[in-house]
Amino acid sequence: MRPINEKLEAFARLLKIMDELREQCPWDKKQTIQSLRHLTLEETYELADAILKEDMPEIKKELGDILLHIVFYARIASETQDFDIADVIHALCDKLIKRHPHIYGNVKADDEETVKKNWEQIKLSEGNRSVLSGVPNAMPALIKAYRIQEKARGVGFDWDNKAQVWQKVEEEIQEFKDAEQQNDTEKMEEELGDLFFAYVNYARFLHLDPETALEKTNQKFISRFQYIEEKAKEQQKSIQELSLEEMEFFWQEAKAHKKNL
């Protein structure tokens, strides 16, 4: 691990470069907090992809891109005297100290669950109107469901065991089937949402990340489907020209190929 002075030197170098770019580069001079927003989202998803692949060099690169955005936002805000990077860092440090009283105070917390409960209680004491107010509205629905459930658990609103949760899953499956039999599209949509929410809950009880699980399945499907496309090209055909039986054959071949790697 590098000594702290080397890390501070590296951060100071970044701040100096950011100042130079903001003052001299036509593109950087033009950017606003609003114009950077969609780029920040893109960089965040690229980091998420790298983490999923466990690609450490790529994770390092994407972390750098996100750090650049943080510094960039702070530099823009400093020009309007709203805040600067020091304000950002000090506010973060103050929050971390306040929300870890078991480290910086006399509160006892020997396990992860107690730490989470303390965290949510402290947030409420800071003026948050709801335990769920910290869940962003724009967050993807699957991740949002998981975070909502975690936050509710933090204040004791949760099932006692996974058997109860699975019973709820089965209940929601039946309710969805009932709505389907009634051909009630609006009700089906509602029950499908309830079913997804119940599945996310069960995944949480198993300490599984449903977003990661689904994304791995997405990537698996893409890999196998692209294998079918390659096989079609080898036969000088488009994938549309393959029969369903041929596509299924290559799908199974792709599965076997992956297992043997």
Summary of the structure (lengths in Angstrom):
residues: 261
radius of gyration: 24.6
end to end distance: 35.1
largest distance: 71.8
contacts: 636
relative contact order: 0.05
helix: 79%
strand: 0%
